[in-house]
């Protein structure tokens, strides 16, 4: 428990999925009334996109948007 009488030590740790892990919404949530906004992509594709230089008006997820979104 953190309080003013004890010090706290925090350790940051990061876990990443494998490069070929697919990222996308559960298929049960996608239908004609609720179309996917983003296409499925691998964690590798996502990671590579995060390091690209983009303009201030773009977001890093724009390249994954579905054409109908």
DSSP file (Angstrom, degrees, kcal/mol; ACC not computed):
  #  RESIDUE AA STRUCTURE BP1 BP2  ACC     N-H-->O    O-->H-N    N-H-->O    O-->H-N    TCO  KAPPA ALPHA  PHI   PSI    X-CA   Y-CA   Z-CA
    1    1 A X              0   0    0      0, 0.0     2,-0.4     0, 0.0     5,-0.1   0.000 360.0 360.0 360.0 134.5    0.0    0.0    0.0
    2    2 A X        +     0   0    0      3,-0.1     2,-0.3     2,-0.0     5,-0.1  -0.730 360.0 139.7 -89.7 131.5    1.4    3.4   -0.9
    3    3 A X  B >   -A    6   0A   0      3,-0.5     3,-0.8    -2,-0.4     5,-0.0  -0.922  65.3 -88.4-155.6-179.6    1.3    6.1    1.7
    4    4 A X  T 3  S+     0   0    0     -2,-0.3    -2,-0.0     1,-0.2     3,-0.0   0.521 119.4  57.7 -76.4  -4.2    3.5    8.9    3.1
    5    5 A X  T 3  S+     0   0    0      1,-0.1     2,-0.4     2,-0.0    -1,-0.2   0.631 104.3  50.3 -99.6 -16.2    5.2    6.6    5.5
    6    6 A X  B <  S-A    3   0A   0     -3,-0.8    -3,-0.5    -5,-0.1     2,-0.2  -0.934  75.2-126.9-125.9 146.2    6.6    4.0    3.0
    7    7 A X        -     0   0    0     -2,-0.4     2,-0.4    -5,-0.1    -2,-0.0  -0.536  23.6-143.6 -81.4 156.6    8.6    4.3   -0.2
    8    8 A X        -     0   0    0     -2,-0.2     2,-0.5    -6,-0.1    -6,-0.0  -0.973   5.2-155.5-122.8 138.6    7.3    2.6   -3.3
    9    9 A X        -     0   0    0     -2,-0.4     2,-0.4     2,-0.0    -2,-0.0  -0.960  12.5-166.7-111.4 127.7    9.4    0.9   -5.9
   10   10 A X        -     0   0    0     -2,-0.5     2,-0.5     2,-0.0    -2,-0.0  -0.911   5.7-163.4-114.1 142.0    7.9    0.6   -9.4
   11   11 A X        -     0   0    0     -2,-0.4     2,-0.4     2,-0.0    -2,-0.0  -0.983  11.8-146.4-125.3 119.2    9.2   -1.6  -12.2
   12   12 A X        +     0   0    0     -2,-0.5     2,-0.4     2,-0.0    -2,-0.0  -0.681  21.7 177.4 -83.7 135.0    8.1   -0.9  -15.7
   13   13 A X        -     0   0    0     -2,-0.4     2,-0.4     2,-0.0    -2,-0.0  -0.993  13.7-153.6-137.4 147.3    7.7   -4.0  -17.9
   14   14 A X        -     0   0    0     -2,-0.4     2,-0.4     2,-0.0    -2,-0.0  -0.966   5.5-168.5-125.2 134.9    6.5   -4.2  -21.5
   15   15 A X        -     0   0    0     -2,-0.4     2,-0.4     0, 0.0    -2,-0.0  -0.981   7.7-173.6-122.6 133.5    5.0   -7.2  -23.2
   16   16 A X        -     0   0    0     -2,-0.4     3,-0.1     1,-0.0    -2,-0.0  -0.947  23.3-119.3-125.9 146.4    4.4   -7.4  -26.9
   17   17 A X        -     0   0    0     -2,-0.4    -1,-0.0     1,-0.1     0, 0.0  -0.274  48.7 -79.2 -72.6 170.2    2.6   -9.9  -29.0
   18   18 A X    >   -     0   0    0      1,-0.1     3,-1.8     2,-0.1    25,-0.4  -0.286  44.5-107.3 -65.7 158.2    4.5  -11.9  -31.7
   19   19 A X  T 3  S+     0   0    0      1,-0.3    25,-2.3    24,-0.2    26,-0.3   0.804 119.4  49.0 -58.5 -31.8    5.2  -10.1  -35.0
   20   20 A X  T 3  S+     0   0    0     23,-0.2    -1,-0.3    22,-0.2     2,-0.2   0.339  79.3 126.0 -94.4   8.5    2.6  -12.2  -36.8
   21   21 A X    <   -     0   0    0     -3,-1.8    22,-1.7     1,-0.1     2,-0.4  -0.487  60.7-128.2 -66.2 130.5   -0.2  -11.7  -34.2
   22   22 A X  E     -B   42   0B   0     -2,-0.2     2,-0.5    20,-0.2    20,-0.2  -0.657  19.1-158.4 -84.8 135.6   -3.3  -10.4  -35.9
   23   23 A X  E     +B   41   0B   0     18,-3.5    18,-2.0    -2,-0.4     2,-0.3  -0.955  38.3 105.9-114.5 128.4   -4.9   -7.3  -34.5
   24   24 A X        -     0   0    0     -2,-0.5     3,-0.1    16,-0.2    15,-0.1  -0.950  67.2 -68.8 175.7 169.5   -8.5   -6.5  -35.2
   25   25 A X        -     0   0    0     -2,-0.3     2,-0.1    13,-0.3     5,-0.1  -0.360  61.6 -87.9 -73.7 155.5  -12.0   -6.6  -33.7
   26   26 A X    >   -     0   0    0      1,-0.1     3,-2.1     2,-0.1     4,-0.4  -0.439  35.8-128.3 -60.4 134.8  -13.8   -9.8  -32.8
   27   27 A X  G >  S+     0   0    0      1,-0.3     3,-1.3     2,-0.2    -1,-0.1   0.776 105.6  67.0 -59.4 -27.7  -15.6  -11.0  -36.0
   28   28 A X  G 3  S+     0   0    0      1,-0.2    -1,-0.3     3,-0.0    -2,-0.1   0.721  96.9  55.6 -66.3 -19.6  -18.9  -11.3  -34.0
   29   29 A X  G <  S+     0   0    0     -3,-2.1     2,-0.5     2,-0.0    -1,-0.2   0.555  93.7  82.8 -89.0  -7.8  -18.9   -7.5  -33.6
   30   30 A X    <   +     0   0    0     -3,-1.3     2,-0.3    -4,-0.4     5,-0.2  -0.853  52.3 129.2-103.4 127.3  -18.8   -6.8  -37.3
   31   31 A X  S    S-     0   0    0      3,-1.3     3,-0.4    -2,-0.5    -2,-0.0  -0.889  71.8 -75.4-155.3-173.8  -21.9   -6.9  -39.4
   32   32 A X  S    S+     0   0    0     -2,-0.3     3,-0.4     1,-0.2    -2,-0.0   0.841 131.4  44.7 -62.2 -33.7  -23.7   -4.8  -42.0
   33   33 A X  S    S+     0   0    0      1,-0.2    -1,-0.2    -3,-0.0     2,-0.2   0.700 124.3  34.9 -81.9 -19.6  -25.0   -2.4  -39.3
   34   34 A X  S    S-     0   0    0     -3,-0.4    -3,-1.3     2,-0.0    -1,-0.2  -0.622  82.3-175.6-134.3  72.9  -21.6   -2.2  -37.6
   35   35 A X        -     0   0    0     -3,-0.4     2,-0.1    -5,-0.2    -3,-0.1  -0.273  36.4 -92.1 -71.1 157.9  -18.9   -2.4  -40.3
   36   36 A X        -     0   0    0      1,-0.2    32,-0.1   -11,-0.0    -1,-0.1  -0.450  27.3-161.8 -66.3 138.2  -15.2   -2.5  -39.4
   37   37 A X  S    S+     0   0    0      1,-0.2    29,-2.7    -2,-0.1     2,-0.4   0.794  78.4  34.9 -87.8 -34.9  -13.5    0.9  -39.2
   38   38 A X  B    S-C   65   0C   0     27,-0.3   -13,-0.3    29,-0.0    27,-0.3  -0.923  83.0-122.0-121.3 145.9  -10.0   -0.6  -39.5
   39   39 A X        -     0   0    0     25,-3.2     2,-0.1    -2,-0.4   -16,-0.1  -0.469  42.3 -92.7 -77.2 157.3   -8.7   -3.6  -41.5
   40   40 A X        +     0   0    0     -2,-0.1     2,-0.3   -16,-0.1   -16,-0.2  -0.398  51.8 177.5 -65.7 147.4   -7.0   -6.3  -39.6
   41   41 A X  E     -B   23   0B   0    -18,-2.0   -18,-3.5    -3,-0.1     2,-0.1  -0.980  28.2-107.4-149.4 159.3   -3.2   -6.0  -39.4
   42   42 A X  E  >  -B   22   0B   0     -2,-0.3     4,-2.3   -20,-0.2   -20,-0.2  -0.451  30.7-115.0 -84.4 161.3   -0.3   -7.8  -37.8
   43   43 A X  H  > S+     0   0    0    -22,-1.7     4,-2.8   -25,-0.4     5,-0.2   0.850 118.5  57.0 -63.2 -32.8    1.6   -6.4  -34.8
   44   44 A X  H  > S+     0   0    0    -25,-2.3     4,-2.6     2,-0.2    -1,-0.2   0.934 107.0  47.4 -62.6 -46.0    4.7   -6.1  -37.2
   45   45 A X  H  > S+     0   0    0    -26,-0.3     4,-2.1     1,-0.2    -2,-0.2   0.918 113.4  49.0 -60.6 -43.0    2.7   -3.9  -39.5
   46   46 A X  H  X S+     0   0    0     -4,-2.3     4,-1.9     2,-0.2    -2,-0.2   0.931 111.8  48.3 -61.4 -47.4    1.5   -1.8  -36.6
   47   47 A X  H  X S+     0   0    0     -4,-2.8     4,-1.0     1,-0.2    -2,-0.2   0.912 111.2  49.9 -61.9 -44.2    5.0   -1.5  -35.2
   48   48 A X  H >< S+     0   0    0     -4,-2.6     3,-0.6     1,-0.2     4,-0.5   0.899 110.6  50.3 -62.3 -40.3    6.5   -0.4  -38.5
   49   49 A X  H >< S+     0   0    0     -4,-2.1     3,-1.0     1,-0.2    -1,-0.2   0.849 102.8  60.9 -66.4 -34.6    3.8    2.2  -39.0
   50   50 A X  H 3< S+     0   0    0     -4,-1.9    -1,-0.2     1,-0.2    -2,-0.2   0.784 105.3  48.1 -64.3 -27.0    4.4    3.6  -35.5
   51   51 A X  T << S+     0   0    0     -4,-1.0    -1,-0.2    -3,-0.6    -2,-0.2   0.517  89.0 104.6 -93.4  -5.8    8.0    4.5  -36.4
   52   52 A X  S <  S-     0   0    0     -3,-1.0     2,-0.5    -4,-0.5    -3,-0.0  -0.447  78.7-111.8 -75.0 148.9    7.2    6.2  -39.8
   53   53 A X        +     0   0    0     -2,-0.1     2,-0.3     0, 0.0    -1,-0.1  -0.687  44.5 178.9 -79.0 128.9    7.3   10.0  -40.0
   54   54 A X        -     0   0    0     -2,-0.5     2,-0.1     4,-0.1     6,-0.1  -0.810  29.5 -98.7-126.0 167.2    3.8   11.3  -40.6
   55   55 A X    >   -     0   0    0     -2,-0.3     3,-0.7     1,-0.1    -1,-0.1  -0.378  35.6-109.5 -80.7 166.1    2.3   14.7  -40.9
   56   56 A X  T 3  S+     0   0    0      1,-0.2    -1,-0.1    -2,-0.1    -2,-0.0   0.707 117.7  54.6 -69.0 -19.1    0.6   16.5  -38.0
   57   57 A X  T 3  S+     0   0    0      2,-0.0    -1,-0.2     0, 0.0     2,-0.2   0.660  98.6  74.9 -89.8 -16.2   -2.8   16.1  -39.6
   58   58 A X    <   -     0   0    0     -3,-0.7     2,-0.3     2,-0.0    -4,-0.1  -0.544  68.1-145.1 -91.0 158.6   -2.5   12.3  -40.0
   59   59 A X    >   -     0   0    0     -2,-0.2     3,-1.5     1,-0.1     4,-0.4  -0.888  26.5-116.4-115.2 157.2   -2.8    9.7  -37.3
   60   60 A X  T 3  S+     0   0    0     -2,-0.3     3,-0.4     1,-0.3     4,-0.1   0.733 113.7  55.7 -66.9 -21.1   -0.7    6.5  -37.3
   61   61 A X  T >  S+     0   0    0      1,-0.2     3,-1.8     2,-0.1     4,-0.4   0.561  80.6  90.8 -86.9  -7.5   -3.9    4.4  -37.7
   62   62 A X  G X  S+     0   0    0     -3,-1.5     3,-1.4     1,-0.3    -1,-0.2   0.853  80.1  59.7 -56.4 -35.2   -5.1    6.2  -40.8
   63   63 A X  G 3  S+     0   0    0     -3,-0.4    -1,-0.3    -4,-0.4    -2,-0.1   0.679 104.2  51.8 -69.6 -14.3   -3.2    3.7  -43.0
   64   64 A X  G <  S+     0   0    0     -3,-1.8   -25,-3.2    -4,-0.1    -1,-0.3   0.428  82.4 119.8 -98.9  -0.6   -5.2    0.8  -41.5
   65   65 A X  B <   -C   38   0C   0     -3,-1.4   -27,-0.3    -4,-0.4     2,-0.1  -0.364  68.5-115.3 -66.9 142.7   -8.7    2.4  -42.1
   66   66 A X    >   -     0   0    0    -29,-2.7     3,-1.3     1,-0.1    -1,-0.1  -0.455  22.3-120.4 -70.8 150.2  -11.1    0.5  -44.3
   67   67 A X  T 3  S+     0   0    0      1,-0.3    -1,-0.1     2,-0.1    -2,-0.1   0.748 113.3  52.4 -66.9 -21.8  -12.0    2.3  -47.5
   68   68 A X  T 3         0   0    0      1,-0.2    -1,-0.3   -32,-0.1   -33,-0.1   0.529 360.0 360.0 -90.0  -6.6  -15.7    2.3  -46.5
   69   69 A X    <         0   0    0     -3,-1.3    -1,-0.2   -32,-0.2    -2,-0.1   0.475 360.0 360.0 -80.4 360.0  -15.0    3.9  -43.1
